[in-house]
Structure formats: structure tokens, C-alpha cells
Amino acid sequence: LQLVQGHAPRFAATHNGMGDFNSNVVMKVNPERDNRNEAIVAAAFNNQSSHFDDLYDSNYLVNYSRKIIRAELLRQIPANGEVLEINSGTGTDAVFLALMGIKVTATDISPNMVQAAEKKIKLHELENLVQVRQCSFWDIDKLDNKKYDVVYSNFGGLNCTDHLDQVLVKIINKLKPDGKAILVIMPVFCPWERIRLLFGNTKIGLRRRRGKSTKAHIEGEYFDVWYYNPTYLVKAVKGKARLVRLQSLSLFVPPSAYRNFDMKYPRLLSLLEKLDRILTTQWPFRNWGDYTILTLKKFS
């Protein structure tokens, strides 16, 4: 479940393309949990799993973002630490961490994403370091009895619920004392989208609204996403964890949807990358962007 381009998370279940949901993915009934939206999101990324890597692995802007996110991961993961990854998709980040000698439990709701991740892990001979499980972020409390040093979710996968506060409690509960949650969330204000208003594009320019959902479209499926300012997450974990680092992502450097920007405007991109390095951890810029990277530390 990852909203890398076009704003739709890497998070998939099965759907037969004709309006019927496949019964081999069981959505647990919960009064706060939007099971239908969860299934539609899952369907979109199940459909995209076969070509997800083709879409994003060669995208310079995606790889630029991954480099920044991974630097934060490596800063926070302790020696001999174990990571629980939520919405792991095809296992790209799990493989990266395992190649650094880090143990990972990678979870995704999509059967096809899980299969793709398993193939990638086997190809790199990392089965001793990575375990892949089919699991929704709503069910991580039932995944195992372990506590982790780091719980990690990338590229807006957690934006697919309007009850993120409840999911955050589950995330913090999966951490060891002093453990870290590293969450890449889509905030309400993205300058690159607001710029679209200058060209009359209100659909994109105004789609991020606090407390209201927006329809995302991926692989023929339409589902709801919600945008969250960092302050929402900080308040949701008050008394359980605290914010230790906040950084914006794709603030000056454009989001991944601006394909070939690196080839068209290399000098401008170099300047924008420099601005990112200087300002994305500073107030107020760290609260804006296509994404924000929040690092939360559980109280001991």
C-alpha cells in the first residue's frame, strides 16, 4: 500500500474486475474500519503488483525520495534491530534493509504483492532475514507476539484510513520500549499541487482537505484517501510516544508524477535538491510537501 504516483497506496486485496470481491481475502468487521474502501484499495494494488516495479524503479524522483527515507531508517534502526514493515508491497525496502543485515517482517494485505516480495527475497537469497506475511495494518496486533525496534510504513499507505489514530495505537503497541515508528504520510499542504491552481486545475490543486476524503484512482479502482498534518499524529500518540524528528519530502523537488523532470531541467533540479537539504527539517517547511517523514519514539 503505497501512494507513490497519482496518490494511491501500495495496499492490495483481490477484485475480479466485475464488481465482486474475491473471498480469499477476509476483511474483518470493525465499526471503525471501512472494510469496503480497504478492499477497493487492495484491489487496485493487487492489479498493479505485476508492473509496480516497472512503474517506479526507474523513476529518478521516486529513487530520490527513497534515498532520503532510507537514510532516516538507517539512522534509527539499532544494531541487531528488527523491523516490522507495514504495506511492504513488492519488498523493495525489505530487500534493501536485509542487504544491510537487518531482519525484517514485511506485511501487505495484497496476496499478489506478497508473492512478488517473496520472489524478490528468494532471488536475493534473503529468506533468513526477511519474513513476508499477508496482513492489513488493522491486524498487526494479531500478527505475532513480538515487539520490534522499528515499525515502518512508506509512501502514504496509512493515508487509506479515516481512523489513523486507532492504527497508530496498534503501531506503538508493536514497538519495544524506546522503539521508533517511521511513518511516511501525505500531509494536507503540498506546494506542487497548490501551484496547479495557477493553471486552473482545482481538482488537483484543492484535493487535499483536512478531515475530508478525496477519491484516488489506480488501475481502474476508485477509493478514498485522507490527508493528515503531522500535528494529528503527534496528538494521537500523546502519552505513548513523542516526535523526535520531522522532515518534509518532495517539498521543493517535485513529486514522482513529474516524470523526466530530471532530464528536462537538470540545473533547476540541482537547485531544488539543495533547497530540500537546507529547509526540509526546518519549521514551517517540514510540515509541508508531497509527504512528511515522522519519527516517533515510544516511551520506555
ABEGO torsion letter per residue (X at the ends): XBBABGGBBBBBBBBAGAGBBBAABBBBBBAABBAAAAAAAAAAAAAAAAAAAAAAAABAAAAAAAAAAAAAAAAABBBGBBBBBBGAEAGAAAAAAAAAGBBBBBBBABAAAAAAAAAAAAAAGAAAABBBBBBBAAAAAAABABBBABBBBBGGAAAABAAAAAAAAAAAAABBBGBBBBBBBBBABBAAAAAAAAAGBAAAAAABBBGBBBBBBBGGBBBBBBBBBAAAAAAAABGABBBABBBBBGAABBBAABBGAAAABAAAAAAAAAAAAAAAABOAAAABEABBBBBBBBBX
